[in-house]
Amino acid sequence: METKAAAPAVRPELPEEDERMDPISYLSVDAIGEIISLLPTKDAARTQTLSSRWRRLWRSAPLNLDHRDLQWPRYDEEDLAGIISRILASHPGPARRLSVPIVHLRRRPDTVDAWLRSPALHGLRELEFDIGGLYEFAPDLPLPASAFRFSDTLVVTTFAKCRVPDGGGALCFPQIRRLGLEDVVISEESLHGAIAGCPLLESLLLTGRSRFSCIRINSPTLVSLGLRVYTEELVIEDAPLLERLLQLEFRIATQLSVISAPKLETVDCLSDLDYYNKLTSQATELQELSADSSVMVVGSVKNLSINIPSLSIDMFVDLMRCFPCLDKLYIQTRNVSGNKDLWHDDVIKSLDIRLKTVALRTYIATWSQVNLATFFVLNAKMLELMICDGRHSGRRRFIKDQKTLLQLEKRASRGAQFHFTSSTCYHFLPRISHVRDLSKADLFKCDSDCTF
């Protein structure tokens, strides 16, 4: 029987101008508007030139206004301020994001206040005052009162170079998930009030010149905490979801106590030789390792980076006891000299070292460095990778000598790999320039693509 060919699909009739529309143009107006709102500011505005249909979409899409997308060598501060004002005047809103240089808050506070009161910013979800390297400005201006009009809509916020009003309810943002307070003046009471007043807070970055007697963290939602301020005491009282505790400068807290943080996995920059005695925890079941030992078990921590004055095998033995589930250990020492410590077999047999990655920064093969590296080579049975990074470690003869010095032929983990690198990146602390960075997959990956 002869079958009839299927009738060709009928294309929807389109206006003549739309005959050559790309696939994106077939999406709904709401979907296209969402795409436009994710584009850089200049690119989003340029979509108006694509066709008559696109001409109106930029004004109906949520506004994404980032000053960095508007930078141009010929623009000075006044030009940029004028451009921001014109964009806000021409866009009816709503808005998704606003990022403006902090210099305008200092030199044009009335203009910034007018921006924040613009109808175009209705429904604003992200607000950022960008420091832009201007650390010399003193944070002596108050946070604009107009910023609080977005208290019910903001999800990501960075306040910088300003004074936060005193009072427990000064920074109450019920929708905030990421909060950056960069070089702000804030009282201890207001800081604790801000943490309590942000019930959905997941990431908190606190930097600046403020000094605190005690910072207490009580948050049922906090996942990442980054600190670059001085406090005499840091107490993690109740943080059931906290995974990352980053002290972004040396000696942030003279006393650190973790009372309840059962999911804490990453701890950064503990710099005291006796830090493992200062770190106490009830997040996991605590137990004394022996009658004459004050070292307590913190079983949740898997990633630890430390900067210490000098290397000591005894210290690292206690370190392994304190953090028995460590998976990655990043070490930098400020003093590469030291003695070649010895360790005893009976002590080593009592350890269960589960480390898979060990990274040594500023490695130049001093006796103390070689001794520490050899300690892990001979005793870390689960080791997968050791990185020895230093200025001279890329030379062939150097690498050949290290294979002998570190006794790699006797390594406890037969599958372990050893990389002797000479990176161009010499910073130790993770690069945290925005509160979003606290959620990076690899906090210790340098911009120069050198993982450490």
C-alpha positions as CSV (number, residue, x, y, z in Angstrom):
1,M,0.0,0.0,0.0
2,E,1.3,3.4,-1.0
3,T,1.8,5.6,2.0
4,K,1.5,9.3,1.9
5,A,4.5,11.4,2.8
6,A,4.2,13.3,6.0
7,A,3.2,16.9,5.6
8,P,6.1,19.3,6.3
9,A,6.0,21.0,9.6
10,V,4.5,24.5,9.4
11,R,6.7,27.2,10.8
12,P,4.9,29.8,12.8
13,E,4.3,33.0,10.8
14,L,6.7,35.7,11.9
15,P,7.0,39.3,11.0
16,E,9.3,39.9,8.1
17,E,11.9,41.4,10.3
18,D,12.0,38.3,12.5
19,E,12.5,35.8,9.7
20,R,16.2,35.6,10.5
21,M,15.8,35.4,14.3
22,D,18.3,33.4,16.2
23,P,17.2,30.6,18.6
24,I,17.5,32.8,21.6
25,S,14.9,35.2,20.2
26,Y,12.3,32.4,20.3
27,L,12.5,32.3,24.1
28,S,10.0,34.0,26.2
29,V,10.4,37.6,27.2
30,D,11.0,36.7,30.8
31,A,13.7,34.2,29.8
32,I,15.5,36.7,27.6
33,G,15.2,39.3,30.3
34,E,17.0,37.0,32.7
35,I,19.8,36.4,30.2
36,I,20.2,40.1,29.7
37,S,20.4,40.7,33.4
38,L,23.4,38.4,33.7
39,L,25.4,40.2,31.0
40,P,28.0,42.9,31.7
41,T,26.3,46.3,31.9
42,K,27.5,47.6,28.5
43,D,26.7,44.4,26.7
44,A,23.2,44.3,28.2
45,A,22.5,47.9,27.0
46,R,23.9,47.0,23.5
47,T,21.2,44.3,23.0
48,Q,18.9,47.2,22.2
49,T,20.5,47.5,18.8
50,L,19.8,43.9,17.7
51,S,16.2,44.4,16.6
52,S,13.0,46.2,17.3
53,R,11.9,43.4,19.6
54,W,15.1,43.5,21.6
55,R,15.0,47.3,21.8
56,R,12.6,47.3,24.7
57,L,13.9,44.2,26.4
58,W,16.8,45.8,28.2
59,R,14.5,48.3,29.9
60,S,12.2,45.5,31.0
61,A,15.0,43.1,32.2
62,P,16.3,43.3,35.8
63,L,19.1,45.9,35.8
64,N,22.6,44.7,36.4
65,L,24.7,47.9,37.0
66,D,28.4,47.2,37.7
67,H,30.7,50.2,37.6
68,R,33.6,47.9,36.5
69,D,31.8,47.2,33.2
70,L,31.7,50.9,32.5
71,Q,35.3,51.7,33.1
72,W,37.1,53.4,30.2
73,P,40.5,55.2,30.2
74,R,38.9,58.5,29.2
75,Y,36.3,58.4,32.0
76,D,37.2,60.1,35.3
77,E,35.2,59.8,38.5
78,E,32.7,62.6,37.5
79,D,32.1,61.0,34.1
80,L,31.4,57.6,35.7
81,A,29.1,59.1,38.2
82,G,27.2,60.8,35.4
83,I,26.9,57.5,33.4
84,I,25.5,55.7,36.5
85,S,23.0,58.5,37.0
86,R,21.8,58.4,33.4
87,I,21.4,54.6,33.4
88,L,19.3,54.8,36.6
89,A,17.2,57.6,35.1
90,S,16.6,55.6,31.8
91,H,15.8,52.2,33.3
92,P,12.4,51.8,35.0
93,G,13.5,48.8,37.1
94,P,13.4,46.4,38.7
95,A,17.1,45.8,39.5
96,R,19.1,42.7,40.3
97,R,22.6,44.2,41.1
98,L,24.3,47.5,41.8
99,S,28.1,47.9,42.3
100,V,29.6,51.3,42.8
101,P,33.1,52.5,43.8
102,I,33.5,53.4,47.4
103,V,35.2,56.7,46.4
104,H,31.8,58.0,45.4
105,L,30.4,57.4,48.9
106,R,33.2,59.5,50.3
107,R,33.3,62.3,47.7
108,R,29.6,62.3,46.5
109,P,27.5,61.1,49.4
110,D,24.4,62.9,48.2
111,T,24.8,61.4,44.7
112,V,25.1,57.9,46.1
113,D,22.1,58.5,48.3
114,A,20.1,59.6,45.2
115,W,21.2,56.5,43.4
116,L,20.0,54.3,46.3
117,R,16.6,56.0,46.3
118,S,16.1,55.6,42.6
119,P,12.9,53.8,41.5
120,A,15.1,51.8,39.1
121,L,16.5,49.9,42.1
122,H,13.2,48.5,43.2
123,G,13.7,44.9,44.3
124,L,17.5,45.1,44.4
125,R,19.1,41.8,45.3
126,E,22.8,42.5,45.3
127,L,24.5,45.7,46.5
128,E,28.2,46.3,46.6
129,F,30.4,49.2,47.7
130,D,33.7,48.3,46.0
131,I,36.9,49.4,47.8
132,G,38.9,49.2,44.5
133,G,42.2,49.3,46.3
134,L,41.5,52.6,48.1
135,Y,42.5,51.3,51.5
136,E,43.9,54.7,52.6
137,F,40.5,56.2,53.1
138,A,39.4,56.1,56.8
139,P,36.0,54.5,57.3
140,D,34.6,57.7,58.9
141,L,31.3,58.1,57.0
142,P,28.1,56.5,58.1
143,L,26.4,53.8,56.1
144,P,23.7,55.6,54.0
145,A,20.3,55.2,55.5
146,S,18.9,54.7,52.1
147,A,20.7,51.4,51.9
148,F,18.2,50.0,54.4
149,R,15.3,50.4,52.0
150,F,16.5,47.1,50.5
151,S,16.5,45.2,53.8
152,D,13.7,42.8,52.6
153,T,15.2,42.0,49.1
154,L,19.0,42.0,49.4
155,V,20.6,38.5,49.1
156,V,24.3,39.5,48.5
157,T,25.8,42.7,50.1
158,T,29.2,44.2,50.6
159,F,29.4,47.3,52.8
160,A,32.8,49.0,52.9
161,K,34.7,52.0,54.3
162,C,31.8,53.2,56.5
163,R,30.5,53.2,60.1
164,V,27.7,50.8,60.9
165,P,25.1,52.3,63.3
166,D,25.2,50.9,66.8
167,G,22.3,48.8,68.0
168,G,21.4,45.2,67.8
169,G,19.0,45.7,64.9
170,A,21.2,48.0,62.7
171,L,21.9,45.3,60.1
172,C,18.8,43.1,60.0
173,F,18.4,41.7,56.5
174,P,16.1,38.7,56.5
175,Q,17.0,37.5,53.0
176,I,20.8,38.0,53.1
177,R,22.9,34.9,52.3
178,R,26.3,36.5,51.7
179,L,27.4,39.5,53.8
180,G,30.7,41.3,53.4
181,L,31.8,44.0,55.9
182,E,35.1,45.3,54.5
183,D,37.1,47.8,56.5
184,V,34.0,49.0,58.4
185,V,33.7,50.4,61.9
186,I,31.3,48.2,63.8
187,S,30.8,47.6,67.4
188,E,30.8,44.2,69.0
189,E,27.1,44.5,69.8
190,S,26.2,45.5,66.3
191,L,28.2,42.6,64.8
192,H,26.5,40.1,66.9
193,G,23.2,41.7,66.2
194,A,23.9,41.5,62.4
195,I,24.6,37.8,62.6
196,A,21.4,37.3,64.6
197,G,19.5,39.6,62.3
198,C,20.4,37.6,59.1
199,P,18.6,34.3,59.6
200,L,19.6,32.9,56.2
201,L,23.3,34.0,56.3
202,E,25.6,31.5,54.7
203,S,28.9,33.4,54.2
204,L,30.3,36.2,56.3
205,L,33.5,38.2,55.4
206,L,34.7,40.7,58.1
207,T,37.8,42.8,57.5
208,G,39.2,46.1,58.6
209,R,40.5,48.0,61.6
210,S,37.9,47.3,64.2
211,R,39.3,45.4,67.3
212,F,37.1,43.2,69.3
213,S,37.5,41.6,72.7
214,C,35.4,38.6,71.7
215,I,33.6,37.5,68.6
216,R,31.0,34.9,69.2
217,I,29.5,33.0,66.3
218,N,25.9,31.7,66.8
219,S,24.2,31.0,63.5
220,P,22.1,28.0,62.4
221,T,22.9,28.7,58.7
222,L,26.5,30.0,58.5
223,V,28.7,27.8,56.2
224,S,31.8,30.0,55.6
225,L,33.5,32.6,57.9
226,G,36.4,34.7,56.8
227,L,38.1,37.1,59.2
228,R,40.7,39.8,58.7
229,V,40.2,41.8,61.9
230,Y,41.8,41.4,65.3
231,T,40.0,39.9,68.2
232,E,41.3,38.7,71.5
233,E,39.0,35.7,71.4
234,L,37.0,33.9,68.7
235,V,34.4,31.5,69.9
236,I,32.3,29.3,67.6
237,E,29.5,28.6,70.1
238,D,26.8,27.1,67.9
239,A,27.3,26.8,64.1
240,P,25.8,23.4,63.0
241,L,26.5,24.0,59.3
242,L,29.9,25.8,59.5
243,E,32.3,24.2,57.1
244,R,35.1,26.8,56.6
245,L,36.8,28.9,59.2
246,L,39.4,31.2,57.5
247,Q,41.6,33.5,59.5
248,L,43.0,35.7,56.7
249,E,45.8,37.3,58.6
250,F,48.3,36.0,61.1
251,R,47.2,35.9,64.7
252,I,43.7,37.0,64.1
253,A,42.5,35.6,67.4
254,T,44.8,35.1,70.4
255,Q,42.3,32.5,71.7
256,L,40.2,30.2,69.5
257,S,37.5,28.0,70.8
258,V,35.2,25.8,68.7
259,I,32.4,24.6,70.9
260,S,29.9,23.3,68.4
261,A,30.7,23.0,64.7
262,P,30.1,19.4,63.8
263,K,30.6,20.0,60.0
264,L,33.8,22.1,60.2
265,E,36.1,20.7,57.5
266,T,38.5,23.6,56.5
267,V,40.6,25.6,58.9
268,D,43.0,28.2,57.7
269,C,46.0,30.0,59.2
270,L,46.5,28.9,62.7
271,S,49.9,30.3,63.5
272,D,50.7,29.6,67.1
273,L,52.9,26.7,68.1
274,D,50.5,25.6,70.8
275,Y,47.3,26.2,68.7
276,Y,46.2,22.6,69.1
277,N,46.0,23.2,72.8
278,K,43.9,26.3,72.3
279,L,41.5,24.6,69.9
280,T,38.8,22.9,72.0
281,S,35.7,21.3,70.5
282,Q,32.5,19.7,71.6
283,A,31.4,19.4,68.0
284,T,32.5,15.7,68.0
285,E,32.9,13.4,70.9
286,L,36.0,14.7,72.8
287,Q,38.4,12.4,74.4
288,E,41.9,12.7,76.0
289,L,44.4,10.7,74.1
290,S,46.3,9.9,77.2
291,A,46.5,10.9,80.9
292,D,49.4,13.3,80.3
293,S,48.1,14.8,77.1
294,S,46.0,17.9,76.7
295,V,45.4,17.4,73.0
296,M,41.8,16.9,72.1
297,V,40.3,15.2,69.1
298,V,38.5,17.3,66.4
299,G,37.5,14.6,64.0
300,S,35.5,16.8,61.4
301,V,38.5,18.8,60.1
302,K,39.8,17.5,56.8
303,N,41.6,20.5,55.3
304,L,44.1,22.5,57.4
305,S,46.5,25.3,56.3
306,I,48.9,26.7,58.8
307,N,51.7,29.3,59.0
308,I,54.1,28.6,61.8
309,P,57.3,30.2,63.1
310,S,59.4,27.1,62.7
311,L,59.1,23.4,62.1
312,S,58.9,20.8,64.8
313,I,58.2,17.0,64.4
314,D,56.7,17.0,68.0
315,M,54.3,19.7,67.0
316,F,53.1,17.7,64.0
317,V,52.7,14.5,66.0
318,D,50.3,16.4,68.2
319,L,48.7,17.9,65.2
320,M,47.9,14.5,63.8
321,R,46.5,13.5,67.1
322,C,44.3,16.6,67.3
323,F,43.0,16.2,63.7
324,P,43.1,12.5,63.0
325,C,40.9,12.8,59.9
326,L,43.0,15.3,58.0
327,D,42.9,14.8,54.3
328,K,44.9,17.9,53.1
329,L,47.6,19.8,55.0
330,Y,49.2,23.0,53.7
331,I,52.3,24.2,55.6
332,Q,54.3,27.5,55.4
333,T,57.0,28.5,57.8
334,R,58.3,32.0,58.4
335,N,61.6,30.6,59.6
336,V,63.1,27.9,57.3
337,S,66.0,27.2,59.7
338,G,65.8,24.7,62.5
339,N,67.1,21.5,64.0
340,K,66.8,18.0,62.5
341,D,64.4,16.6,65.0
342,L,64.2,12.9,65.6
343,W,61.0,10.8,66.1
344,H,60.6,7.5,67.9
345,D,59.0,4.4,66.5
346,D,56.7,3.9,69.5
347,V,55.2,7.3,69.0
348,I,54.7,6.8,65.3
349,K,53.0,3.4,65.8
350,S,50.3,5.2,67.9
351,L,49.4,7.5,65.0
352,D,46.9,6.8,62.2
353,I,47.9,9.3,59.6
354,R,45.3,9.5,56.9
355,L,46.7,12.4,54.9
356,K,46.4,12.3,51.1
357,T,47.9,15.7,50.3
358,V,50.8,17.5,51.9
359,A,52.0,20.8,50.5
360,L,55.2,22.6,51.8
361,R,55.6,26.3,50.9
362,T,59.0,28.1,50.7
363,Y,60.8,24.7,50.5
364,I,64.5,25.1,50.1
365,A,65.6,21.8,51.6
366,T,66.8,22.9,55.0
367,W,67.4,20.1,57.5
368,S,64.1,20.9,59.3
369,Q,62.1,20.9,56.1
370,V,63.7,17.7,54.8
371,N,63.1,16.0,58.1
372,L,59.4,17.0,58.2
373,A,58.9,15.9,54.6
374,T,60.6,12.6,55.3
375,F,58.4,12.1,58.3
376,F,55.3,12.2,56.0
377,V,57.1,10.1,53.3
378,L,57.8,7.3,55.6
379,N,54.7,7.3,57.7
380,A,51.7,8.6,55.7
381,K,50.4,5.3,54.3
382,M,47.5,6.9,52.4
383,L,49.6,9.7,50.8
384,E,48.7,10.5,47.2
385,L,50.5,13.8,46.6
386,M,53.3,15.8,48.2
387,I,54.1,19.3,46.8
388,C,57.4,20.9,47.8
389,D,57.3,24.5,46.4
390,G,60.1,26.9,46.5
391,R,62.3,29.3,44.5
392,H,65.0,26.7,43.8
393,S,63.0,23.5,43.6
394,G,62.6,23.4,39.8
395,R,66.2,22.6,39.1
396,R,67.0,19.0,37.9
397,R,69.9,18.4,40.2
398,F,67.9,19.7,43.1
399,I,65.1,17.4,42.4
400,K,67.5,14.4,42.0
401,D,69.1,15.2,45.4
402,Q,65.6,15.4,47.0
403,K,64.6,12.0,45.9
404,T,67.6,10.7,47.9
405,L,67.3,13.0,50.9
406,L,63.6,12.2,51.3
407,Q,64.1,8.5,51.0
408,L,61.4,8.2,48.4
409,E,62.3,4.6,47.7
410,K,61.1,3.8,51.2
411,R,57.8,5.7,51.0
412,A,55.0,4.2,53.0
413,S,52.5,4.9,50.2
414,R,53.8,3.2,47.0
415,G,51.4,5.2,44.8
416,A,52.3,8.6,46.2
417,Q,53.5,11.3,43.7
418,F,56.0,14.0,44.5
419,H,56.0,17.4,42.8
420,F,58.9,19.8,43.2
421,T,57.6,23.1,41.9
422,S,58.9,26.7,41.6
423,S,55.8,28.8,41.4
424,T,55.7,32.6,40.7
425,C,53.1,32.9,43.4
426,Y,54.5,33.4,46.9
427,H,51.4,34.3,48.9
428,F,50.1,31.8,51.4
429,L,46.7,33.0,52.4
430,P,43.7,32.3,50.1
431,R,42.8,35.1,47.8
432,I,39.5,36.4,49.3
433,S,38.6,39.6,47.6
434,H,34.8,39.3,47.8
435,V,32.4,37.4,50.1
436,R,31.6,35.2,47.1
437,D,35.2,33.9,47.2
438,L,34.5,32.1,50.5
439,S,32.5,29.6,48.4
440,K,35.4,28.7,46.0
441,A,35.8,25.0,45.4
442,D,39.6,25.3,46.0
443,L,40.5,28.1,48.4
444,F,44.2,27.5,48.0
445,K,44.4,27.7,44.2
446,C,46.5,30.7,43.3
447,D,45.7,33.1,40.4
448,S,48.9,31.9,38.7
449,D,47.3,28.5,38.4
450,C,49.6,27.0,41.0
451,T,47.6,24.8,43.4
452,F,48.9,24.9,46.9
